[in-house]
Amino acid sequence: METQQEEAGQGKAGARRPAAQDEVERLRRRRTYELARVRAVADLDRATTAAHRAMLERTIADLDNLISTT
């Protein structure tokens, strides 16, 4: 009976992630967006067609938005 109560208590605690883990996840996502932005900027420097440049500019703008809200 005691073991079942301990396991039930651990299950509830394990369902919520500690704030530190949430922060780690947020920083991981932000770093991923930053790296994707660096890549998109490098691709933009090499892009020659207008359509490709426009697509990369939109991508960079979207990534900037994600970075600012993360």
N, C-alpha and C positions, 0 to 999 in steps of 0.2 A: 504494500500500500504506500509506504513512504517513497519507494523508488518511482512509482507511478506519479506521485505528486511532484517529485523533483523533476522528472522528465517533462511533465506538463508545464511547470514553471520555466524550464529552459526553453521550451518550444515558443512560449510567448515572448521571452526576451530575445530569442534568435530571430523572430519575425521582423523586428525593428532593427535597422542598422544603426550603429552608433554615429553620432555626428561626425566624428573623425573619418569614418569610412565614406560618408557622404561627401565630405570635403575632398578626400583623395579622388573620388570618382569625378567630381566637378573639375578638379585640376587636370585629370587625365583627359577629359573631354575637351577642355580648353586647349590643352597642348596639341591634341589631335587637330583641332580647327586651325591653330596657328601654323602647324606644319603643312596642312593642306593649303593654307593661304600662301606660304612661301613657295610651294610648288606651283600654284596657279600664277603667281607673279612671274616666276621664272619662265613658265610656259608662255605667258603674255609677251614677254620680251622677245621670244622667238617666233611668235605667231605672225603669219604673213597675210592671211585672208581676213577680210573684214568680219565675216560671220564668226570665225573662230575667236577673233579678238573680242567681239561683242559678248560671246558666250563666256569667255574668261573674265571679262569685266563684271558681268552679272554674278558669276561665281564668287569673285573676290568681294563684291558688295554683300552678298549673302553671308559669306564667312565673317566679314567684319561685323555684321549684325549678330551672328551667333557668338562671336568672341565678346562683344560688348554686353551681351545678356547672360554670359556664363560666368 
